[in-house]
Amino acid sequence: MRQLTGECSGLVVLEVQSKLEKTVRLDEARWKHVLEHPEMANQLDKLNETLIDPDEVRRSMYDASVWLFHKLYTKTSVTTKYFLIVVKVSKKEGFIVTAFYADRMKRSKAI
């Protein structure tokens, strides 16, 4: 892990080049937030995979700078679900706000 400055703070848990050519980071504080959902334990590989190869990326209906990465997984700790990652983006990078399993894709426009 390495120390972050800027919008993210703390140690970097994950840094990946997303499918949409943004460097996306997950810091330690946001990872702890994600882990408040018990089913998210041991899901860092799925988080990485969803950013690199999502089924679809949509722009939030409420904030154009928030992108929603979706990927359907048939085998999860909770049944067949979409892995959803909420990413706040700027010009060249983004940071993960949260991630969780969802029953369906969020209503919004595809990017």
C-alpha positions in Angstrom: 0.0 0.0 0.0 1.1 3.6 -0.5 0.0 6.9 0.9 -2.4 9.1 -1.0 -3.0 12.8 -1.3 -5.9 14.7 -3.0 -9.5 13.5 -3.0 -8.5 10.1 -1.6 -6.8 9.9 1.7 -4.9 7.3 3.6 -3.4 4.2 2.2 -4.2 2.8 -1.3 -5.9 -0.6 -1.2 -6.4 -0.8 -4.9 -5.4 1.2 -8.0 -6.5 0.0 -11.4 -6.9 1.4 -14.9 -10.6 1.1 -15.6 -12.2 0.1 -18.9 -12.9 3.8 -19.5 -9.3 4.7 -19.2 -9.4 6.4 -15.8 -7.1 5.4 -13.0 -9.5 4.4 -10.2 -8.3 4.2 -6.6 -9.7 2.7 -3.4 -8.3 4.1 -0.2 -8.3 2.4 3.2 -11.2 4.5 4.6 -13.5 3.7 1.7 -12.5 0.0 1.8 -13.5 0.0 5.5 -16.9 1.6 4.5 -17.4 -1.1 1.8 -16.7 -3.8 4.4 -19.6 -2.6 6.5 -21.6 -4.8 4.1 -20.6 -8.3 5.4 -21.0 -9.9 2.0 -18.2 -7.7 0.6 -15.5 -9.5 2.6 -13.0 -11.2 0.3 -14.4 -9.4 -2.8 -11.4 -7.3 -3.8 -10.8 -9.5 -6.9 -14.4 -8.9 -8.1 -14.0 -5.2 -7.4 -10.9 -5.2 -9.6 -12.5 -7.3 -12.3 -15.6 -5.1 -12.4 -13.6 -1.9 -13.0 -11.5 -3.5 -15.7 -14.3 -5.5 -17.5 -17.7 -4.2 -16.5 -20.9 -5.3 -18.2 -21.9 -1.7 -18.3 -21.0 1.7 -17.0 -23.7 4.3 -16.3 -23.6 7.9 -15.3 -25.5 8.7 -12.1 -28.8 10.5 -12.6 -28.0 12.7 -9.7 -24.3 13.6 -10.3 -22.7 13.5 -13.8 -19.3 13.1 -12.1 -20.4 9.8 -10.6 -20.1 6.6 -12.7 -21.7 3.3 -11.8 -19.7 0.2 -12.8 -21.9 -2.9 -13.1 -21.0 -6.6 -13.6 -23.3 -9.6 -13.1 -22.0 -12.5 -11.1 -24.0 -15.7 -11.0 -22.0 -17.0 -8.0 -21.7 -14.7 -5.1 -21.9 -14.9 -1.3 -25.6 -13.8 -1.6 -27.0 -15.3 -4.9 -26.9 -14.0 -8.5 -26.3 -10.3 -8.2 -24.8 -7.3 -9.9 -21.6 -6.1 -8.4 -22.0 -2.3 -8.3 -19.1 0.1 -7.8 -19.8 3.9 -7.4 -16.8 6.0 -8.6 -16.4 9.7 -8.4 -14.4 10.8 -11.4 -12.4 13.9 -12.5 -10.6 14.5 -15.7 -8.1 11.6 -15.5 -8.9 9.7 -12.4 -11.5 8.5 -10.0 -12.0 7.2 -6.5 -14.3 4.6 -5.2 -17.1 5.9 -3.0 -18.7 2.6 -2.3 -19.3 -0.9 -3.7 -22.0 -3.5 -3.0 -24.2 -6.2 -4.6 -27.5 -5.1 -6.2 -30.4 -7.0 -7.7 -30.4 -4.9 -10.9 -28.5 -2.2 -12.7 -29.3 1.3 -11.5 -31.5 3.4 -13.8 -29.4 5.9 -15.6 -27.7 6.5 -19.0 -24.9 4.2 -20.2 -21.6 5.9 -20.9 
